[in-house]
Amino acid sequence: MENENNINIIQKQTNYDYNTSKEKLEKFDNNVEKVINDYLGIGVEKKHKSNNSTNQKIYSQIRNLMDESSKTNS
């Protein structure tokens, strides 16, 4: 019953027919918002947030610098 309501919502908000709406719901794990965003071409960007401390960032930069310099001197 809930699935039928979701299909009706998608059909009202998009030009999808019943079968296309059902397929898209299955593809997007029954998430109506994701189906409509896909229809509108709105991509979901995943934010990559690093949980590195300041020291980890510093040493990472030092490692990168050392790696780059070793490549150019080889």
Buried (B, 14 or more C-beta within 10 A) or exposed (E): EEEEEBBEBBBEBBEBEEEBBBEBBEEBEEBBEBBBBBBEEEEEEEEEEEEEEEEEEEEEEEEEEEEEEEEEEE
